[in-house]
Amino acid sequence: MSETTSVLLIEDDADDAYLIGKALSRTPGGNFALEVVDRLSRGIDRVAEGGIDVILLDLTLPDSMGLDTLQKTRAAVVSIPIVVMTGLDEESVALAALQQGAQDYLIKGQAADNLARSLRYAIARKELERLKEDFLHNVNHELNVPLSCVYTAVRSLEEGVFGELTPDQRRATGLAARSLAQLMRMVEDLDALLRTGTGKLTVVPEKVGLPAVIDEVLRLLSESRPAQGLALSAEVPDDLPAAHADPVRLRQILINLVGNAVKFTPKGGTVTVSAGLWEGGAEFLRVSVKDTGCGIPGDKAEKLFDRLYQVQGTDDGVKRGLGIGLFLCRDLVKRHGGEIWVTSAVGEGSTFSFTLPVWKGK
């Protein structure tokens, strides 16, 4: 970053913009260069030209309102720190903005005293986030290669490539292979999560037949807990239209949802994946994963899709994983233009559903 800190203020109120400019000009040793635009679209265009160090963002603009303003900005601007501005009675919105990727917030009317500090803090915090993400990317890469090699070797042993195994040896290698596969899926999810934070996660939709993807996922997970005695099944009509989806990301969504259902469903239970036209409109398909597990208390259901939130079973205290699977599912579904939700009751199981657009090509 240059010695002069270039600040882009996206604010449509001329009086507020004037007061902010005046406060920055009076900051001892601040050396801030302020640019002002009055529309989010103009702000995004200005950032694309380069040379901006930090964004000061009003959440209420003529062309965007509320947290949607932050989401649009973050989608277009990945590497630049953002400080949001909000009214005195909207502090809860500002706190939500922090959870959704803003580095700091200021309350209008109280911004002058803390403005320079907030901008410097946002820049420092963004740099720390970048260093952390770089470190995790490197760790993730270094884990992925040896894990793949070990998994391939164990599967070769399990399949008898190096000689016939005894029943005990086959059980041991099977357990090792399943554990390694689970760990590799965690690494895959972590990689996708990191890419969402850096804007590098790609979704490339194409024509996808849901029955084949669902069958593949069920086969993959049917051996994950063989002693549990679960019944995994699919209910997909033969005439179901194709989906317009990224097959790799769709598989990732289903592995997370079905994997969670398997994890929290006791012995003798069922997990059913169904698909059909969405009741809300023929432009979308609905995919549901229903289990007969422990269910989710109502006060926890709203948190399920939060980043790093881990679901704890109500019956046996089950708590596993990284706490990123459902957060990632929500992000991937939204990137497809769909929605995801859950219906659940304690002791009656859960149903996770999401929508995908119907393939319209030939």
Buried (B, 14 or more C-beta within 10 A) or exposed (E): EEEEBBBBBBBBBEEBBEBBBEBBEEBEEBEBBBBBBBBBBBBBEBBEEEEBBBBBBBBBBEEBEBBEBBBBBBEBBEEBBBBBBBBEEBEEBBEBBEEEBBBBBBBBEEBBEBBBEBBBBBBEBBBEBBEEBEEBBEEBEEBBEEBEEBBEBBBEBBEEEEEEBEEEBBEBBBEBBBEBBBBBBBBBBBBBBBBBBBEEBEBEBEBBBBBEBBBBBBEBBBEBBEEEEBEBEBEBEEEBBBBBBBBBBBBBBBBBBBBBBBBBBBEEBBBBBBBBBBEEEEEBBBBBBBBBBBBBEEEBBEEBBEBEBBBBBBEEEBEBBBBBBBBBBBBBBBBBBBBBBBBBEBEEBBBBBBBBBBBEEE
